[in-house]
Amino acid sequence: MDTARSPLAPAGFPDLPPIAGVTPHVARARYKNWDRCDLTFVTLDPGTAVGGVFTQSKCPSPEVEWCRKALILGQARALVVNAGNSNAFTGNRGREAVEAIAARAAKHIGCEPSDIFVSSTGVIGVPLPIDKAETGLDAAFTAAPCGWEDAAATIMTTDTFPKAAMTTAMIGGQKVTLVGIIKGSGMIAPDMATMLGFIFTDAAATPDFLQHALGHANRSSFSCITVDSDTSTSDTVLAFATGKAGNAVLEDSDSAGADAFRAALSDLCLRLAHLVVRDGEGASKFIRIDVEGAESDASARRIALSIANSPLVKTAIAGEDANWGRVVMAVGKAGEPADRDKLSIRFGATQVAKDGLAVEGYDEAPVAAHLKGHEIDIGVDLGLGDGKATVWTCDLTHGYISINADYRS
């Protein structure tokens, strides 16, 4: 299925450096009837630490279950990503496919299968063909190393552009680099992440430190985005640290440079998360929702998500209609503490409702102008406490229906 590049996409793919100890390859496994690479194989040097966060779906894919178990050991030698078939809800056949992939990659590298991490994305309910997986892997084993743009493009499904970002941090006078690639466009809701994301760094870090740093970054990034309120069976974000930068090993929050690394990782994850929203299926508006004055941060987040996931709010924004009554509705249905007579709402910089009433005589012209743009801000103040949260979403257009109506074709 060919879709036009999202109007919210960045101008081009970023210039990303290689990461020492990381070598990506791509190949054609032909999981679908398309003329493109759909298998990514990334080798990782010995000593690479790994951390990960996964979907909270009660129907996870075999790949998610495999990675959760492998993560306990904290080390990685390769990553395999299949696009076009999620291999979810496929029973023993799905598990056998993951085991076969890990075994074949491990034999090629000379490591244990538990050192191989596997992710798949695409249609649910169709077992991943082992023969195609093995043929694709064999092609990847002999393929020349590729750049980050090819790796990012290969993991896409309904995405309209490849997504990646980078950042750096100074640890004890030593610069470390972080690069991330991500895919996601639909079935996006913040119950961990709802997409596939892979982060590579040359920093030296223990698995425990990397796990805690990624968990911290996830809470304010991947878990604060939503496109359509649906949580995938396959969501995975993995971070790999090769240790090639030569910095003193990051062991815990007291390690020199730990704060700098955590800040860099959080920044990278937020930028990757925003790219997913900007490629929301059919999206024409990137929407930021700020909620403040709630009784707690957790309450503010639930209210913000209620607004972000409301089809009525999202379609109003698509139609460039400042229907703040729909925001009131979404606040009220969230099940969180709220007082109608203390509620205030703004679109952009313009206050449209305050203390439970429309602002008398407010100028609609700047609101209309704001809603015609691609970047939309909605602010809500509940007037109850100090709780606050920010989430990001996109509008809901006819394009979303068109993409999903023929997703399996």
PEJOCOR-V455119 format. One record per residue. N is the residue number from 1. RES is the residue in three letters. SS is DSSP state (alpha for helix, beta for strand, coil for the rest). PSI is psi in whole degrees, -180 to 180 (none if undefined). OMEGA is omega in radians with two decimals (NA if undefined). Layout:
BEGIN
<<N RES SS PSI OMEGA> <N RES SS PSI OMEGA>>
END
This chain:
BEGIN
<<1 MET coil 121 3.13> <2 ASP coil 130 3.09> <3 THR coil 148 -3.14> <4 ALA coil 150 3.11> <5 ARG coil 135 -3.12> <6 SER coil 138 3.08> <7 PRO coil -12 3.14> <8 LEU coil 2 -3.09> <9 ALA coil 150 3.03> <10 PRO coil 166 -3.06> <11 ALA coil -33 -3.13> <12 GLY coil 179 -3.14> <13 PHE coil 138 -3.10> <14 PRO coil 157 3.08> <15 ASP coil 108 -3.02> <16 LEU coil 137 3.12> <17 PRO coil 159 2.98> <18 PRO coil 156 3.06> <19 ILE coil 123 -3.13> <20 ALA coil 131 -3.14> <21 GLY coil 2 -3.12> <22 VAL beta 126 -3.14> <23 THR beta 107 3.13> <24 PRO beta 147 3.05> <25 HIS beta 154 3.05> <26 VAL beta 157 -3.11> <27 ALA beta 172 3.09> <28 ARG coil 114 2.99> <29 ALA coil -18 3.11> <30 ARG coil 50 3.07> <31 TYR coil -25 3.05> <32 LYS coil 172 3.13> <33 ASN coil 74 3.13> <34 TRP coil 156 -3.11> <35 ASP coil 75 -3.12> <36 ARG coil 161 3.03> <37 CYS coil 140 -3.11> <38 ASP coil 13 3.05> <39 LEU beta 126 3.11> <40 THR beta 131 3.13> <41 PHE beta 118 -3.10> <42 VAL beta 120 3.08> <43 THR beta 147 -3.09> <44 LEU beta 134 -3.09> <45 ASP coil 155 3.07> <46 PRO coil 144 -3.13> <47 GLY coil 1 -3.14> <48 THR coil 127 3.08> <49 ALA beta 156 -3.10> <50 VAL beta 144 2.99> <51 GLY beta 158 -3.10> <52 GLY beta 154 2.98> <53 VAL beta 148 -2.97> <54 PHE beta 166 3.11> <55 THR coil 149 3.02> <56 GLN coil 8 3.08> <57 SER coil 141 3.08> <58 LYS coil 0 3.08> <59 CYS coil 59 -3.06> <60 PRO coil 158 3.10> <61 SER coil 162 3.06> <62 PRO alpha -31 3.11> <63 GLU alpha -43 3.11> <64 VAL alpha -45 3.13> <65 GLU alpha -40 3.12> <66 TRP alpha -48 -3.09> <67 CYS alpha -38 3.11> <68 ARG alpha -42 3.14> <69 LYS alpha -43 -3.13> <70 ALA alpha -31 -3.08> <71 LEU alpha -27 -3.12> <72 ILE coil -33 -3.12> <73 LEU coil -22 2.99> <74 GLY coil 9 -3.14> <75 GLN beta 154 -3.08> <76 ALA coil 145 3.06> <77 ARG coil -15 3.12> <78 ALA beta 159 3.05> <79 LEU beta 134 3.06> <80 VAL beta 127 3.12> <81 VAL beta 126 3.11> <82 ASN beta 134 3.13> <83 ALA beta 139 3.10> <84 GLY beta -15 -3.14> <85 ASN beta 117 -3.08> <86 SER coil -16 -3.14> <87 ASN coil 17 -3.13> <88 ALA coil 149 -3.13> <89 PHE coil 49 -3.08> <90 THR coil 10 3.02> <91 GLY alpha -147 -3.08> <92 ASN alpha -32 3.14> <93 ARG alpha -38 3.11> <94 GLY alpha -43 3.11> <95 ARG alpha -41 3.13> <96 GLU alpha -35 3.12> <97 ALA alpha -44 3.13> <98 VAL alpha -44 3.12> <99 GLU alpha -40 3.14> <100 ALA alpha -41 3.12> <101 ILE alpha -49 -3.11> <102 ALA alpha -41 -3.13> <103 ALA alpha -42 -3.10> <104 ARG alpha -43 3.13> <105 ALA alpha -39 3.14> <106 ALA alpha -40 3.11> <107 LYS alpha -40 3.14> <108 HIS alpha -42 -3.07> <109 ILE alpha -34 -3.06> <110 GLY coil 49 -3.12> <111 CYS coil -176 3.09> <112 GLU coil 147 3.08> <113 PRO alpha -30 3.14> <114 SER alpha -11 3.07> <115 ASP alpha -3 -3.12> <116 ILE beta 129 3.11> <117 PHE beta 135 -3.01> <118 VAL beta 134 3.04> <119 SER beta 149 3.07> <120 SER beta 151 -3.12> <121 THR beta 141 -3.14> <122 GLY beta -145 -3.06> <123 VAL beta 137 3.10> <124 ILE coil 143 2.99> <125 GLY coil 4 3.12> <126 VAL coil 117 -3.13> <127 PRO coil 138 3.11> <128 LEU coil 123 -3.12> <129 PRO coil 117 -3.09> <130 ILE alpha -37 -3.12> <131 ASP alpha -41 3.11> <132 LYS alpha -39 3.12> <133 ALA alpha -44 -3.10> <134 GLU alpha -38 3.08> <135 THR alpha -42 3.11> <136 GLY alpha -42 3.11> <137 LEU alpha -44 3.13> <138 ASP alpha -39 3.10> <139 ALA alpha -38 3.13> <140 ALA alpha -35 -3.13> <141 PHE alpha -33 -3.08> <142 THR alpha -3 -3.13> <143 ALA coil 150 3.07> <144 ALA coil 151 3.06> <145 PRO coil 147 -3.11> <146 CYS coil 172 3.08> <147 GLY coil 175 -3.09> <148 TRP alpha -32 -3.12> <149 GLU alpha -41 3.10> <150 ASP alpha -41 3.13> <151 ALA alpha -42 -3.14> <152 ALA alpha -37 3.14> <153 ALA alpha -34 -3.07> <154 THR alpha -29 -3.12> <155 ILE coil 1 -3.09> <156 MET coil 155 2.93> <157 THR coil -93 3.09> <158 THR coil 4 3.08> <159 ASP coil 148 3.13> <160 THR coil -7 3.06> <161 PHE coil 149 3.09> <162 PRO coil 144 -3.00> <163 LYS beta 132 3.12> <164 ALA beta 161 3.09> <165 ALA beta 167 3.10> <166 MET beta 162 3.02> <167 THR beta 172 3.12> <168 THR beta 165 3.06> <169 ALA beta 152 3.07> <170 MET beta 125 3.13> <171 ILE beta 105 -3.14> <172 GLY coil 39 -3.14> <173 GLY coil -1 3.13> <174 GLN beta 127 3.13> <175 LYS beta 132 3.01> <176 VAL beta 150 -3.07> <177 THR beta 141 3.08> <178 LEU beta 130 3.08> <179 VAL beta 137 3.10> <180 GLY beta 142 2.98> <181 ILE beta 152 -3.05> <182 ILE beta 152 2.98> <183 LYS beta 148 3.12> <184 GLY coil 139 -3.10> <185 SER coil -42 3.08> <186 GLY coil 173 -3.01> <187 MET coil 53 -3.06> <188 ILE coil 113 3.03> <189 ALA coil 146 -2.95> <190 PRO coil 77 3.01> <191 ASP coil 51 -3.04> <192 MET coil -72 -3.02> <193 ALA coil -58 -3.11> <194 THR coil 57 3.04> <195 MET coil -176 3.00> <196 LEU beta 125 3.11> <197 GLY beta 141 -3.08> <198 PHE beta 124 -3.06> <199 ILE beta 135 -3.11> <200 PHE beta 133 3.11> <201 THR beta 151 3.07> <202 ASP coil 4 3.12> <203 ALA coil 150 3.01> <204 ALA coil 123 -3.09> <205 ALA beta 149 3.05> <206 THR coil 155 3.09> <207 PRO alpha -39 -3.12> <208 ASP alpha -44 3.13> <209 PHE alpha -45 -3.12> <210 LEU alpha -40 3.14> <211 GLN alpha -46 -3.14> <212 HIS alpha -38 3.13> <213 ALA alpha -40 3.12> <214 LEU alpha -41 3.09> <215 GLY alpha -42 3.11> <216 HIS alpha -46 -3.13> <217 ALA alpha -38 -3.11> <218 ASN alpha -38 -3.04> <219 ARG alpha -28 -3.13> <220 SER coil 14 -3.11> <221 SER coil -86 -3.09> <222 PHE alpha -32 3.13> <223 SER alpha 11 3.09> <224 CYS alpha 24 3.08> <225 ILE beta 153 3.05> <226 THR coil 139 3.03> <227 VAL coil -47 -3.00> <228 ASP coil 10 3.10> <229 SER coil 8 -3.11> <230 ASP coil 131 -3.11> <231 THR coil 128 -3.08> <232 SER coil 160 3.06> <233 THR coil -9 -2.92> <234 SER coil 3 -3.00> <235 ASP coil 129 -3.09> <236 THR beta 134 2.92> <237 VAL beta 122 -3.13> <238 LEU beta 140 3.07> <239 ALA beta 131 -3.11> <240 PHE beta 131 3.14> <241 ALA beta 114 -3.03> <242 THR coil -21 -3.13> <243 GLY coil 12 -3.05> <244 LYS coil -10 -3.10> <245 ALA coil -21 3.11> <246 GLY coil 12 3.10> <247 ASN coil 161 3.02> <248 ALA coil 136 -3.01> <249 VAL coil 130 3.06> <250 LEU beta 114 -3.06> <251 GLU coil -35 -3.13> <252 ASP coil -176 -3.06> <253 SER coil -16 3.12> <254 ASP coil -6 3.14> <255 SER coil 144 3.09> <256 ALA coil 126 3.13> <257 GLY coil -2 -3.11> <258 ALA alpha -44 -3.13> <259 ASP alpha -40 -3.14> <260 ALA alpha -41 3.13> <261 PHE alpha -45 3.14> <262 ARG alpha -40 3.13> <263 ALA alpha -42 3.13> <264 ALA alpha -42 3.14> <265 LEU alpha -41 3.11> <266 SER alpha -42 3.11> <267 ASP alpha -44 3.13> <268 LEU alpha -45 -3.13> <269 CYS alpha -38 3.14> <270 LEU alpha -42 3.12> <271 ARG alpha -37 3.07> <272 LEU alpha -42 3.13> <273 ALA alpha -42 3.12> <274 HIS alpha -36 3.11> <275 LEU alpha -37 3.11> <276 VAL alpha -46 3.13> <277 VAL alpha -39 -3.14> <278 ARG alpha -16 3.08> <279 ASP coil 20 3.07> <280 GLY coil 139 -3.04> <281 GLU coil 119 3.13> <282 GLY coil 6 -3.00> <283 ALA coil 143 3.02> <284 SER coil -8 -3.13> <285 LYS coil 135 3.02> <286 PHE beta 118 -2.96> <287 ILE beta 126 3.03> <288 ARG beta 131 -3.14> <289 ILE beta 117 3.11> <290 ASP beta 125 3.07> <291 VAL beta 130 3.09> <292 GLU beta 173 3.12> <293 GLY beta 17 3.12> <294 ALA beta 170 -3.14> <295 GLU coil -24 3.10> <296 SER coil 165 3.08> <297 ASP alpha -39 -3.14> <298 ALA alpha -40 3.11> <299 SER alpha -41 3.11> <300 ALA alpha -40 -3.13> <301 ARG alpha -42 -3.14> <302 ARG alpha -37 3.09> <303 ILE alpha -43 3.13> <304 ALA alpha -40 3.12> <305 LEU alpha -33 3.08> <306 SER alpha -41 3.09> <307 ILE alpha -48 -3.06> <308 ALA alpha -31 -3.10> <309 ASN coil 0 -3.11> <310 SER coil 119 3.07> <311 PRO alpha -34 -3.13> <312 LEU alpha -41 3.08> <313 VAL alpha -46 -3.06> <314 LYS alpha -38 3.10> <315 THR alpha -32 3.06> <316 ALA alpha -42 3.11> <317 ILE alpha -39 3.09> <318 ALA alpha -37 3.13> <319 GLY coil 6 3.12> <320 GLU coil 41 -3.12> <321 ASP coil 118 -3.12> <322 ALA coil 61 -3.10> <323 ASN coil 83 -3.06> <324 TRP alpha -16 3.06> <325 GLY alpha -30 3.11> <326 ARG alpha -31 3.05> <327 VAL alpha -42 3.07> <328 VAL alpha -46 3.12> <329 MET alpha -47 -3.08> <330 ALA alpha -35 3.06> <331 VAL alpha -46 -3.08> <332 GLY alpha -33 -3.08> <333 LYS alpha -7 -3.03> <334 ALA coil -18 -3.13> <335 GLY coil 16 -3.14> <336 GLU coil 159 3.11> <337 PRO coil 130 3.13> <338 ALA coil 149 3.11> <339 ASP coil 112 -3.10> <340 ARG alpha -40 -3.01> <341 ASP alpha 2 3.04> <342 LYS alpha -4 -3.02> <343 LEU coil 134 3.07> <344 SER beta 146 -3.07> <345 ILE beta 141 3.04> <346 ARG beta 152 2.95> <347 PHE beta 120 -3.00> <348 GLY coil -131 3.13> <349 ALA coil 3 -3.03> <350 THR beta 123 3.08> <351 GLN beta 123 -3.11> <352 VAL beta -23 3.11> <353 ALA beta 143 -3.11> <354 LYS beta 138 3.11> <355 ASP coil 41 3.04> <356 GLY coil 9 -3.12> <357 LEU beta 157 2.99> <358 ALA beta 141 3.08> <359 VAL coil 119 -3.05> <360 GLU coil 125 3.04> <361 GLY coil 19 -3.12> <362 TYR coil 148 -3.07> <363 ASP coil 116 -3.12> <364 GLU alpha -16 -3.06> <365 ALA alpha -50 3.12> <366 PRO alpha -30 3.09> <367 VAL alpha -46 3.12> <368 ALA alpha -41 3.13> <369 ALA alpha -41 3.13> <370 HIS alpha -43 -3.08> <371 LEU alpha -15 3.08> <372 LYS coil -13 3.13> <373 GLY coil 179 3.12> <374 HIS coil -20 -3.07> <375 GLU beta 112 -3.03> <376 ILE beta 134 3.09> <377 ASP beta 129 3.03> <378 ILE beta 129 3.13> <379 GLY beta 139 3.12> <380 VAL beta 132 3.04> <381 ASP beta 118 -3.10> <382 LEU coil -17 3.09> <383 GLY coil 27 -3.06> <384 LEU coil -30 -3.03> <385 GLY coil -154 -3.07> <386 ASP coil 2 -3.10> <387 GLY beta 139 3.12> <388 LYS beta 157 3.13> <389 ALA beta 155 3.06> <390 THR beta 133 3.02> <391 VAL beta 162 -3.11> <392 TRP beta 141 3.12> <393 THR beta -170 3.09> <394 CYS beta 173 -3.14> <395 ASP coil 173 -3.13> <396 LEU coil 116 -3.05> <397 THR coil 176 3.06> <398 HIS alpha -26 -3.13> <399 GLY alpha -34 3.13> <400 TYR alpha -42 3.12> <401 ILE alpha -44 -3.10> <402 SER alpha -43 -3.12> <403 ILE alpha -45 -3.03> <404 ASN alpha -20 3.14> <405 ALA alpha -29 -3.13> <406 ASP coil 32 -3.04> <407 TYR coil -37 -3.05> <408 ARG coil -7 -3.08> <409 SER coil none NA>>
END
